[in-house]
Amino acid sequence: MAALNDYSKKQEAEIKGNPLAGLLAFRTMIVGARAVQTDGLPDDLKAAFADCIATLNKASEVFKGWPDKPDDVLNYVRQQIALDPKYMDTFSAKMNAMSKDMDAMSQKMDEMGKKYGFSIVGGPAAPK
């Protein structure tokens, strides 16, 4: 978890210069989160973390097929709009649904953080 938190802090700084990089950093964060070992955690924390991973996996589907380089994202989106003029409407609906799921997951992980004394970078309990 500490390594994942350190990665998130580093990404926050890089994303300020290029917000599209944040979308792609999300993929790397998910890989890191999946690698976290939960053996020995209290049952409620283990369950909350499993729900967190499930939410992140579901959210990652929104960006399936997107390019790996931030500089390629804008062209990719333009191509998708050319193929389907309603692409952004569909994408926005997916993002809104994902946002609600991510907010609920963040709130649950914040509750676990308060209970067990940790914080998630970017979460409500995270240091500013």
For each residue, the residues with C-beta under 8 A, 3 or more apart:
1: 4 5 36 118
2: 5 6
3: 6 7 32
4: 1 7 8 29 32 33 36
5: 1 2 8 9 120 121
6: 2 3 9 10
7: 3 4 10 11 28 29 32
8: 4 5 11 12 29 120 121 122
9: 5 6 12 13 121
10: 6 7 13 14
11: 7 8 14 15 21 22 25 28 29
12: 8 9 15 16 121 122
13: 9 10 16
14: 10 11 17 18 21 25
15: 11 12 18 19 21 22 25
16: 12 13
17: 14 21
18: 14 15 21 22 70
19: 15 22 23
20: 23 24 70 73 74
21: 11 14 15 17 18 24 25 70
22: 11 15 18 19 25 26
23: 19 20 26 63 66 70 73
24: 20 21 27 28 63 66 68 69 70 73
25: 11 14 15 21 22 28 29
26: 22 23 29 30 59 60 63
27: 24 30 31 60 63
28: 7 11 24 25 31 32
29: 4 7 8 11 25 26 32 33 56
30: 26 27 33 34 53 56 57 60
31: 27 28 34 35
32: 3 4 7 28 29 35 36
33: 4 29 30 36 52 53 56
34: 30 31 53
35: 31 32
36: 1 4 32 33 49
37:
38: 41 45 46 49 50
39:
40:
41: 38 45 46 49
42: 45 46 116
43: 46 47
44: 47 48 112 115
45: 38 41 42 48 49 112 115 116
46: 38 41 42 43 49 50
47: 43 44 50 51
48: 44 45 51 52 108 109 111 112
49: 36 38 41 45 46 52 53 109 112
50: 38 46 47 53 54
51: 47 48 54 55 105 108
52: 33 48 49 55 56 105 108 109
53: 30 33 34 49 50 56 57
54: 50 51 57 58
55: 51 52 58 59 101 102 104 105
56: 29 30 33 52 53 59 60 105
57: 30 53 54 60 61
58: 54 55 61 98 101
59: 26 55 56 62 98 101 102
60: 26 27 30 56 57 63 64
61: 57 58 64
62: 59 91 94 95 98
63: 23 24 26 27 60 66
64: 60 61
65:
66: 23 24 63 73 76
67: 72 73 76
68: 24 72
69: 24 72 73
70: 18 20 21 23 24 73
71: 74
72: 67 68 69 75 76
73: 20 23 24 66 67 69 70 76 77
74: 20 71 77 78
75: 72 78 79
76: 66 67 72 73 79 80
77: 73 74 80 81 87 88
78: 74 75 81 82
79: 75 76 82 83
80: 76 77 83 84 87 91
81: 77 78 84 85 87 88
82: 78 79
83: 79 80 87
84: 80 81 87 90
85: 81
86: 89 90
87: 77 80 81 83 84 90 91
88: 77 81 91 92
89: 86 92 93
90: 84 86 87 93 94
91: 62 80 87 88 94 95
92: 88 89 95 96
93: 89 90 96 97
94: 62 90 91 97 98
95: 62 91 92 98 99
96: 92 93 99 100
97: 93 94 100 101
98: 58 59 62 94 95 101 102
99: 95 96 102 103
100: 96 97 103 104
101: 55 58 59 97 98 104 105
102: 55 59 98 99 105 106
103: 99 100 106 107
104: 55 100 101 107 108
105: 51 52 55 56 101 102 108 109
106: 102 103 109 110 120 123 124
107: 103 104 110 111 124
108: 48 51 52 104 105 111 112
109: 48 49 52 105 106 112 113 120 123
110: 106 107 113 114 119 120 123 124 125
111: 48 107 108 114 115
112: 44 45 48 49 108 109 115 116 118
113: 109 110 116 117 118 119 120 123 125
114: 110 111 117 125
115: 44 45 111 112
116: 42 45 112 113
117: 113 114
118: 1 112 113
119: 110 113 123 125 126 127
120: 5 8 106 109 110 113 123 125 126
121: 5 8 9 12 126
122: 8 12 126
123: 106 109 110 113 119 120 126
124: 106 107 110
125: 110 113 114 119 120
126: 119 120 121 122 123
127: 119
128:
